[in-house]
Amino acid sequence: MTRLEAHADDRERLSADRDWTFLLTLITTTLVVAVTAYVLSVAFLRPSAKAPRTQRAATIAHAHS
């Protein structure tokens, strides 16, 4: 068995490790983006987010509209 034949299996194993690493990174990134989008949509799109939080803010918003 030559040296090249002895290490041929290592290349296949390294390729498989890269595939799993890429897949795990892709899944993790997708989950992080989905959670971030959900949190931001709740913060910006719920009805109470559009109402002014204080009386002074309500007065200023009313004067400018």
Protein Blocks (a to p, Z undefined) as FASTA:
>chain_A
ZZklmmmmmmmmmmmmmmmmmmmmmmmmmmmmmmmmmmmmmmmmpmklmpcfbfklmmmm
mmmZZ
